[in-house]
Structure formats: C-alpha cells, structure tokens
C-alpha cells in the first residue's frame, strides 16, 4: 500500500444506514413531493447528481431512515447489486439500499469514486450471498475494506478524477454524436435509393405487394409430438431468429413429418420474411431473407417475389419504410403488437422494371452502408474503450498512482495534511466523544 495510506473497514469512516419503505397502503405517505425517496433504479454509476422518481410526504419522512446530502447510496440486494449514487439532496431510501454517511474528515467523493471502481464492485459481488437474489447484508457491507489517503491527497485525487472524466465525457459525447449522424446518413442513402437517385431517370412502377409475388403464413407443429422436433433438419424461423439480413440457420428445427401434419408450410429460398406479431414491433420491424427453403411460425409472414423483383431490393425498400409500415399496417385491438397482414399485402412498392437496375440500386446502397457500418463498428469499439479507460483511471487513483510527485508535494504542504493513520485516530477520537 502507498505510503501514508491505510486500509480500514467501511464502518470506520462513516455511518452505515439500511433503508426502508413506508407503507404503500397509506396514500398520505406519498401524497406530496416534499422529500426524495431513492430506489436502485435512481442510482447510476458515474453520475454524481442523483434525482429520485418517488417522493415522501413530511409525515412519512419524519419516521423514515434518511441520509444527508453528499451521502453515498449503494444497492445491496438484487440483480443490480453494487449500483451506486452520490446524492446532492437529503433524502430517504428503500430497504435494498445501504447509505454511507461519511465522517466529516473524509472527502465524500473520494469514497464515492472508490466504491464505483471495479475493484470495490468486485468486493461487493464476492461478499454477497450466491443465491438467485444476491444479498449483501449490513454487517458484511460494513466490514468491506476501503483505502484512506491523507485528506489533501483525497481532494487532489477527486479533482484529478473529475478533470479526466470531464475530458472522457466530452470524447464520448462526440462519439455518440457521430453515431447519430451515421444513422441519419443511412436513412438518407435509403431515401435517395428509392426516390430514383441511383438511376438515370428510368421510369418506375408502383404495385401492391400482393401483385408482386405470393404470400404464406406459418405455424407451430405440436410440441407434444416429439417426432416433429427430435432430429429435425428443416429450419423453423421464429421472431428470435430474425436478427440477421439472411436466415441460413435457426435455433429450432423440425422434421418433414411435422410439415405434413401441421399448418407449417415450405417457404422458398429467396423469400422476404416479416415478423407480424411480437412486442418488438413497438420499436422495430424485423425483416430478413431466406437463404434456403425453410418454414416459419405463426408470428411471421413470408413474401416470395415474382421473377421480375429482386428480394434484396425488396428487403432494402422495407428497411427504408420500416417505421411507416409499422404505423400504417398496425393491427388495432390486439394484446401483442401486430402488423395486419392484409394491410401489408396492400402496401405499395416502387421498382424499376429492369432487374439489372434493381441490382444496381442494391449495390449502391450496400456499398455506402458498408462504409457506414465500418465507421459504426469503430465508434462502438471506442465507446467500449472509453468505459475501460474510466475504470483504468479509478484503478490508478486508488492505487495511489494518479498524482504526480509535484502534486503530492503540494498536498504535503497543505495545513491539514497528516498521514491517514493519524487521520483515522482523529476520526476514532471524534466518535468516542460523541458516544460519551
């Protein structure tokens, strides 16, 4: 450990308080917005200012467990165990959260940044119960080891972390801005393509989907009949398979016997598949092209184009109109989001008569989008790297490696500098006075 630092139990440098929830049956407990009531969903690693979504009335708050501003809240129960927030406003919190109220001789943000570091998060996970619902009780949480540095060094480390995080956040904002611009570019490419921008003024025709090919629905062979599923080799597409442009494999497969004895039908290779019933239709319309002959379940519709229509051209057209298809072909009055098959079949598609022109348009689209995809991949890699860099900064900080010798020397010259061991003795002395 670094000179003048000390490792202590968490409870040594602050009070630990476990939260509680006032009765939900008493409406008056939540009838006003007087005091914030924090839950795990309000906490977000890396964001110091935490706002709550729920509030307590003065009546409920009077008897609630609470923490002052600049306290650290840590989720200690559930799948999000370790999720942390630094509150800038006094408030109460539920039973899934432990609050750390730092002693006045400890820099709150020094403690906060240490807790959101990966090293400390690992300690939380490893100390919790290994049941389905992870739990780290107050007694175990209280004895987790924490690093303490001299007070001027704590302040300097926090200042340096925030300076570096600010630069990192600026870089992340630029990357996300570039991501958004790429999405706009993709839409612009598709818009231009289907407005004739990649052809030389050739005349296009508009037809309904139903007049451009054949349609088939699907079905699910009986799960009770094992012979329909065991050793199946026929691809059987369900919405969970619709994640790629081309379908050449599926999670589930059926036998030919299943096709003969159910509502499932053969779908030709080169067909365009649409998910027409799924919760995912709230956000997107999954579309894919069958690479081989296959089958689909009842949540899909398959369109097999006539010989004068390129299925890949159809795919990109539908991607360009995805939102409009979802909105104009939506089926009303259904529990699960659905596309009305009749409306989809009546949807108009424009295309040039010559197949070679359709192929040319597809090549123009894919050439441009390929470049965009490579840029998007680079941006995503850099975003992942930025999060790794954030943790690297925290790791260096709490190994005592973030400050230069010049900065450390400046800390030692401050009036309140003292080794962490003496700082700890003073904290213990202050605690003793309070209890006597």
Helices and strands as residue ranges (DSSP letters): E 6-9, G 10-13, E 14-18, G 27-30, E 35-38, G 40-42, E 54-56, H 58-62, E 66-67, E 72-75, E 84-86, E 91-93, E 97-102, H 108-115, H 118-127, H 138-142, E 145-148, H 151-193, E 204-208, G 209-211, E 213-216, G 226-228, E 234-237, G 239-241, E 246-247, E 252-254, H 256-260, E 272-275, G 279-282, E 287-290, E 295-296, E 300-305, H 311-320, H 322-328, H 341-345, E 348-352, H 355-397, H 405-412, H 420-435
